Amino acid sequence: QDTLTRATAFYREEVELWRWYTEQLTEREMTDICGSKFLFLFEMWFRTYLIGLQDSILSEKIFQEERLKQLSKRLNKTLITASGNTPLSICTFGAGAEGIRLYHLLQFFGCNIDYFIDNDPLKQNTVIIGNVGCKSIEEIRGLNKRIFIVVAIKNSATVLEQLSGAGFQNVMTYLEIKKILESFR
């Protein structure tokens, strides 16, 4: 029992030293040590987790916040790469429940939706959520911008065909976006 108490005290002291050390480092130094701030924070969190201390160097919240930043960067990079590395407007085809769900998902990862697109004339020229309005395919085509469209409806085959026929090349489905996000885990 006495040995266990001393070992626990030793590990707690080690954790405090690591905590102090971590607070002294800049983001650049963390990147130099482990390749990125995220990997450094993960390594520090994991080391204390392995020795079974609940009061780890970095709270899980800090680690998760950094993980979210990394996921956001990767999603944005994926969308830009898919568009041929040029600036683009992101649109969601479908201004219903799935489109709004996609809007929130992309917002969570730091991607802003510029427009909703919908075939329903009652939804066109209205604000769907926040300050994001809905347009028709013809209006979007007339914007003279690089457009990236994510189709957020259950039966996407018809819409994919419609978008292809209208000349849109940078198109993905909501399911494809979800698979990209799952691949980052």
Salt bridges, closest charged atoms under 4 A:
ASP2 OD2 - ARG6 NH1 3.37
GLU16 OE2 - ARG19 NH1 2.46
ASP32 OD1 - ARG28 NH2 3.45
GLU43 OE2 - ARG47 NE 3.23
ASP55 OD2 - ARG12 NH1 3.26
GLU65 OE2 - LYS61 NZ 3.73
GLU66 OE1 - LYS37 NZ 3.89
GLU66 OE1 - LYS69 NZ 3.88
GLU98 OE2 - ARG101 NH1 2.34
ASP118 OD2 - LYS123 NZ 3.99
